[in-house]
Amino acid sequence: MAEPERPRSDRSPWNWLLVVPFVVPLLTFLYNDVEPRIGGFPLFYWLQFAFILLGVTTTTIVYQMTKRSRS
């Protein structure tokens, strides 16, 4: 007989890490400049790509730290 599943709890402290990708782009002083340029792109544009990588990284970390084992 299969073991009944426990109710899901999303109360892990790791979930607070998901706030970072929302707050960091709101800090406009980080990218309120043109220099430095990378590959001819001003700071604003390449920093947007960095924010995407930040979001992917934090989401991956939270997922890995909060997933349940399949055993």
Backbone as CSV, one residue per row, in Angstrom:
resi,resn,N_x,N_y,N_z,CA_x,CA_y,CA_z,C_x,C_y,C_z
1,MET,0.844,-1.177,0.000,0.000,0.000,0.000,0.894,1.246,0.000
2,ALA,0.532,2.201,-0.817,1.326,3.423,-0.946,1.190,4.293,0.294
3,GLU,2.279,4.931,0.628,2.287,5.827,1.778,1.583,7.135,1.407
4,PRO,0.663,7.611,2.247,-0.039,8.872,1.915,0.941,10.048,1.925
5,GLU,0.720,10.978,1.010,1.581,12.154,0.935,1.264,13.115,2.064
6,ARG,2.333,13.716,2.571,2.148,14.740,3.599,1.694,16.031,2.933
7,PRO,0.936,16.854,3.648,0.547,18.136,3.055,1.789,18.974,2.764
8,ARG,1.739,19.696,1.657,2.884,20.507,1.234,3.027,21.728,2.138
9,SER,4.247,21.978,2.545,4.545,23.155,3.362,5.539,24.021,2.609
10,ASP,5.168,25.247,2.312,6.041,26.178,1.601,6.649,27.189,2.558
11,ARG,6.884,26.783,3.759,7.369,27.715,4.773,8.880,27.632,4.991
12,SER,9.610,27.274,3.970,11.058,27.174,4.098,11.676,28.570,4.121
13,PRO,12.671,28.779,4.961,13.357,30.079,4.961,14.101,30.342,3.646
14,TRP,14.379,29.314,2.874,15.027,29.494,1.575,14.165,30.316,0.632
15,ASN,12.852,30.305,0.821,11.956,31.059,-0.049,12.212,32.557,0.018
16,TRP,12.780,33.041,1.115,13.080,34.475,1.234,14.127,34.913,0.224
17,LEU,14.933,33.967,-0.253,15.943,34.302,-1.248,15.299,34.766,-2.555
18,LEU,14.055,34.392,-2.787,13.359,34.794,-4.010,13.020,36.290,-4.040
19,VAL,13.162,36.958,-2.927,12.917,38.404,-2.878,14.053,39.169,-3.570
20,VAL,15.241,38.605,-3.542,16.424,39.296,-4.071,16.258,39.719,-5.535
21,PRO,15.820,38.821,-6.458,15.712,39.264,-7.851,14.630,40.312,-8.088
22,PHE,13.731,40.499,-7.140,12.724,41.547,-7.282,13.217,42.873,-6.732
23,VAL,14.010,42.834,-5.692,14.463,44.061,-5.037,15.663,44.687,-5.751
24,VAL,16.606,43.871,-6.182,17.839,44.403,-6.781,17.560,45.290,-8.000
25,PRO,16.685,44.905,-8.955,16.432,45.825,-10.079,15.739,47.126,-9.674
26,LEU,15.157,47.177,-8.508,14.518,48.408,-8.042,15.537,49.414,-7.505
27,LEU,16.745,48.973,-7.291,17.806,49.857,-6.794,18.431,50.575,-7.985
28,THR,17.800,51.671,-8.399,18.188,52.344,-9.641,19.587,52.946,-9.607
29,PHE,20.109,53.221,-8.433,21.457,53.775,-8.366,22.505,52.787,-8.885
30,LEU,22.151,51.506,-8.968,23.090,50.509,-9.487,23.362,50.698,-10.974
31,TYR,22.358,51.146,-11.721,22.521,51.225,-13.177,22.172,52.594,-13.752
32,ASN,22.265,53.631,-12.951,21.987,54.985,-13.406,23.267,55.616,-13.949
33,ASP,23.847,54.961,-14.951,25.093,55.439,-15.551,25.253,54.783,-16.922
34,VAL,26.126,55.319,-17.745,26.378,54.752,-19.069,27.622,53.864,-19.045
35,GLU,28.606,54.278,-18.295,29.872,53.536,-18.212,29.810,52.576,-17.040
36,PRO,30.458,51.463,-17.049,31.330,50.944,-18.081,30.540,50.271,-19.196
37,ARG,31.145,50.236,-20.349,30.544,49.554,-21.495,31.201,48.185,-21.650
38,ILE,30.389,47.204,-21.975,30.903,45.863,-22.249,30.432,45.485,-23.638
39,GLY,31.356,45.257,-24.527,31.012,44.926,-25.904,30.254,46.035,-26.604
40,GLY,30.469,47.275,-26.184,29.783,48.412,-26.786,28.423,48.701,-26.169
41,PHE,27.957,47.822,-25.280,26.654,48.022,-24.641,26.825,48.829,-23.354
42,PRO,25.990,49.850,-23.151,26.055,50.617,-21.902,25.675,49.750,-20.693
43,LEU,26.056,50.234,-19.543,25.817,49.529,-18.279,24.380,49.061,-18.142
44,PHE,23.410,49.903,-18.454,21.998,49.560,-18.256,21.628,48.266,-18.958
45,TYR,22.075,48.099,-20.204,21.656,46.941,-20.987,22.292,45.649,-20.512
46,TRP,23.599,45.653,-20.272,24.196,44.395,-19.849,23.850,44.065,-18.406
47,LEU,23.511,45.082,-17.613,23.084,44.802,-16.244,21.710,44.140,-16.218
48,GLN,20.869,44.421,-17.217,19.579,43.723,-17.318,19.797,42.227,-17.512
49,PHE,20.795,41.873,-18.307,21.123,40.449,-18.475,21.643,39.859,-17.159
50,ALA,22.401,40.632,-16.426,22.894,40.168,-15.122,21.730,39.937,-14.158
51,PHE,20.710,40.795,-14.226,19.537,40.606,-13.367,18.801,39.313,-13.721
52,ILE,18.754,38.991,-14.998,18.126,37.728,-15.419,18.903,36.549,-14.852
53,LEU,20.229,36.600,-14.966,21.051,35.525,-14.406,20.886,35.424,-12.889
54,LEU,20.747,36.562,-12.221,20.512,36.569,-10.780,19.197,35.858,-10.453
55,GLY,18.152,36.141,-11.221,16.858,35.498,-11.000,16.906,34.001,-11.233
56,VAL,17.568,33.588,-12.303,17.695,32.157,-12.605,18.499,31.455,-11.517
57,THR,19.577,32.073,-11.090,20.428,31.475,-10.066,19.692,31.324,-8.738
58,THR,19.029,32.378,-8.297,18.324,32.291,-7.008,17.162,31.302,-7.082
59,THR,16.452,31.262,-8.210,15.360,30.303,-8.350,15.885,28.873,-8.308
60,THR,17.006,28.624,-8.971,17.601,27.293,-8.967,18.049,26.890,-7.567
61,ILE,18.683,27.807,-6.857,19.127,27.511,-5.489,17.941,27.180,-4.599
62,VAL,16.902,27.992,-4.655,15.730,27.751,-3.807,15.082,26.419,-4.168
63,TYR,14.969,26.118,-5.447,14.381,24.848,-5.861,15.190,23.671,-5.328
64,GLN,16.508,23.719,-5.510,17.354,22.618,-5.067,17.323,22.437,-3.549
65,MET,17.234,23.533,-2.825,17.258,23.448,-1.364,15.909,23.070,-0.766
66,THR,14.822,23.228,-1.511,13.503,22.960,-0.936,12.795,21.755,-1.531
67,LYS,13.360,21.139,-2.570,12.674,19.981,-3.154,12.753,18.801,-2.219
68,ARG,11.761,17.951,-2.304,11.728,16.759,-1.455,12.464,15.626,-2.142
69,SER,13.053,14.776,-1.351,13.702,13.608,-1.942,12.638,12.625,-2.408
70,ARG,12.948,11.863,-3.428,11.975,10.925,-3.998,12.041,9.546,-3.372
71,SER,12.734,9.412,-2.278,12.845,8.084,-1.657,11.667,7.764,-0.776
